[in-house]
Amino acid sequence: MRRRSISTATALAVLFSSAALSVVAAGTASAAPASVYAVGGFVVDGAIGRVFVGDAETGKVFAADYSGNQVGEVDGITDVTDLALSDDGSTLYAAASGNHQIVALDAATLDVKTRYTVPTTTGPTHVAVSGGKVWFTYGDQWAGDLGSVDPAAGTVTTDHYSSKLWGQALLDTDPGRPGVLAVGETGMSTDSMAVLDVSSGAPQQVAYYHGDYSLNSGIQDIDLVPGGTHVLVNGTERQAYANGTFTADGAYPKGTDADIAPNGLVAQANGATVSVYRPDETVPIRTYDTGSSGAKTPLAWSPDSAELFALVVTNSGWVVTPLGNPTLEQPTLTVNAPSTATGGKQLTVSGTLSTPTQLPAGTGLTVVRTDTENPKGTVLPAVTVQADGSYSFTDTPYAGGTATYKVSYAGDGTHAAATATAQVKVSFAAPSVTLNNNGKVYDYNKAVTFTAHLGSTYKNRTVEIWANPYGADKPNKLVKSGTVDSGGNLSVTINMVRDTDVTAVFKGDTRTAAKTVKSTAYAHVADSLAVSRQYKTAKIGTTPYYWFHKNVGPQFTTTMTYYPGRKQRLELEVYVNGKWVANGSQYFRLGTNGKSVVVIPAPGHSGIKARIRSSYIDGTSGDTVNTTTYGSWKYLYFTN
């Protein structure tokens, strides 16, 4: 098998992407996503909640949890090409074509239980478990065949399907029909396929097709349709086989890969788009954009049909990506209302409720109006959706301020619930209330003065100023309440340690509506990065560098403002052909002391210039309580 060559700069990036294994800071590092270079099997074990994927490039089998994080691996599975699970999920079988073995692994530990040698010079290639045996295909593009392993007896049998296959064949099973095996040839000479009954131990042909690409233009994927007498070919074409041959019987929209859940849901990939269909329907109930940069996206369902996983191509290889539970259609609910209205006058609210498949006639919506007189909400008469998905209702609001109309659909057995809102500003006499500093960004712990200004009112001249720092541990707090000065101003000073919503509240009077304005100000974190293990520091040109021997792994200590679950991002760039080139980034969890220590493995090459910085990235560093803060670059040079 041809192996990829990796340049010095890329090798350094690969080392950087594995730096999570070298974290020595206080606190536990987040698990890295399981990723592979060349897919060699992809299965989901519902018994222990694991996703297994083989890497033909490295000869490893990885285990990930249902979040996609790597939790284990085993190597020595040379040129692994496919994986299959025992019926109880306790044993993982791997086809190791490089040393012609079927390897039985303990699914919980990935320890090797048994290695079964297959007497062939090509393969085994694909593997499946059915009828109490482990079935495998082997052979080259001109002479393929089917073999089996009997785990109970410890025996290997070949030549089960001689003269029927002219290439390496795919295999698929249906958990609901033990003993049924689908076979799809991938060789260059034909597109033969078959369904076999293997319940007795010796394959009995149920249906067979020997073609020359006229049926399916080559087989790249084959799936048994649960509970019936169909197969799905290439993620698109349904083929009926009840009469002993194969006959076209409907199709899904264009796709390249598919997997069918035990309950019959079809997940189909077409590049980066994954669509989920109910059996025999062509309108998807869910659609995902995986962002994959590859032409193929392998898919795998959990045995309970509740979770769907994809292998997505990223810069670091194929990554296990959970897509969640796609079994309910996601309705789209819209609400349209006038932006302003006058108290005591009728207004109209309208909208639509749409789903991929038609909703039952008479579907109802609930409507709640919330305003200053009814902050807990007033339930309005129920609304019925029309045949075209539209709805409308009238209402007469009286309270000044903001009236919020919340429209809700409760959902049913096949549709998820949905909620949408629209706000109407209902005003009598509207005051002018302003608050400064909205959208401004400040250094950590900067003392900032917020000033509320109140325009003319009837009687009430009192304003409240509230501060709500980001983070669930810091509730909204009244920091000042008082009468505005002769200029209509009231001020307060706040130390900016987090992003903060500051609100000025005027509660209104008999002639003037209440009004609240909000100013959101943002705060950086305190961030510093210390470098160690260098043998000296010296400038290259005018830039200070940390100098390392090529076999020494640098250590970086980040000190950052602590928040529970917070992670700092280390970002690496390498100097290539006269410019700095991004070569990866990784997040590392902070200890409770606000520190994170990371060791990057030594590159083993001299003459490499690199630079690194630590940063807090709002939204991806584990929280959203501060604004993005980039640290300064630290420059590295590797020598002999």
Stockholm file with secondary structure:
# STOCKHOLM 1.0

chainA/1-640         MRRRSISTATALAVLFSSAALSVVAAGTASAAPASVYAVGGFVVDGAIGRVFVGDAETGKVFAADYSGNQVGEVDGITDVTDLALSDDGSTLYAAASGNHQIVALDAATLDVKTRYTVPTTTGPTHVAVSGGKVWFTYGDQWAGDLGSVDPAAGTVTTDHYSSKLWGQALLDTDPGRPGVLAVGETGMSTDSMAVLDVSSGAPQQVAYYHGDYSLNSGIQDIDLVPGGTHVLVNGTERQAYANGTFTADGAYPKGTDADIAPNGLVAQANGATVSVYRPDETVPIRTYDTGSSGAKTPLAWSPDSAELFALVVTNSGWVVTPLGNPTLEQPTLTVNAPSTATGGKQLTVSGTLSTPTQLPAGTGLTVVRTDTENPKGTVLPAVTVQADGSYSFTDTPYAGGTATYKVSYAGDGTHAAATATAQVKVSFAAPSVTLNNNGKVYDYNKAVTFTAHLGSTYKNRTVEIWANPYGADKPNKLVKSGTVDSGGNLSVTINMVRDTDVTAVFKGDTRTAAKTVKSTAYAHVADSLAVSRQYKTAKIGTTPYYWFHKNVGPQFTTTMTYYPGRKQRLELEVYVNGKWVANGSQYFRLGTNGKSVVVIPAPGHSGIKARIRSSYIDGTSGDTVNTTTYGSWKYLYFTN
#=GR chainA/1-640 SS CCCCCCCHHHHHHHHHHTGGGGBCSSSCCCCCBCEESSEEEEEEETTTTEEEEEETTTTEEEEECTTSBEEEEECCCTTEEEEEECTTSSEEEEEETTTTEEEEEETTTCCEEEEEECSCSSCCCEEEEETTEEEEEEECSSSEEEEEEETTTTEEECCSSTTSBSSCEEEEECTTSTTEEEEEECSSSCCCEEEEECTTSSCEEEEEECCSSTTTSSCSCEEECTTSSEEEETTTEEEECTTSSCEEEEECSSCSEEEECTTSCEEEEETTEEEEECTTCCSCSEEEECCCCSSCCCEEECTTSSCEEEEEEETTEEEEEEEECCCSBCCEEEEECCSEEETTSCEEEEEEEECSSCCCTTCEEEEEEECSSCTTCEEEEEEECCTTSEEEEEECCCSSEEEEEEEEECCCSSBCCEEEEEEEEEESBCCCEEESCTTCEECTTEEEEEEEEECCCSSCCEEEEEEEESSTTSCCEEEEEEECCTTSEEEEEEEESSCEEEEEEECCCSSBCCEEEEEEEEECCCEEEEEESCSEEEEETTEEEEEEETTCCCEEEEEECCCTTCEEEEEEEEEETTEEEEEEEEEEECCTTSEEEEECCCCSCSSEEEEEEEEECTTTSSCCSSCCEECCCEEEEEEC
#=GC SS_cons         CCCCCCCHHHHHHHHHHTGGGGBCSSSCCCCCBCEESSEEEEEEETTTTEEEEEETTTTEEEEECTTSBEEEEECCCTTEEEEEECTTSSEEEEEETTTTEEEEEETTTCCEEEEEECSCSSCCCEEEEETTEEEEEEECSSSEEEEEEETTTTEEECCSSTTSBSSCEEEEECTTSTTEEEEEECSSSCCCEEEEECTTSSCEEEEEECCSSTTTSSCSCEEECTTSSEEEETTTEEEECTTSSCEEEEECSSCSEEEECTTSCEEEEETTEEEEECTTCCSCSEEEECCCCSSCCCEEECTTSSCEEEEEEETTEEEEEEEECCCSBCCEEEEECCSEEETTSCEEEEEEEECSSCCCTTCEEEEEEECSSCTTCEEEEEEECCTTSEEEEEECCCSSEEEEEEEEECCCSSBCCEEEEEEEEEESBCCCEEESCTTCEECTTEEEEEEEEECCCSSCCEEEEEEEESSTTSCCEEEEEEECCTTSEEEEEEEESSCEEEEEEECCCSSBCCEEEEEEEEECCCEEEEEESCSEEEEETTEEEEEEETTCCCEEEEEECCCTTCEEEEEEEEEETTEEEEEEEEEEECCTTSEEEEECCCCSCSSEEEEEEEEECTTTSSCCSSCCEECCCEEEEEEC
//
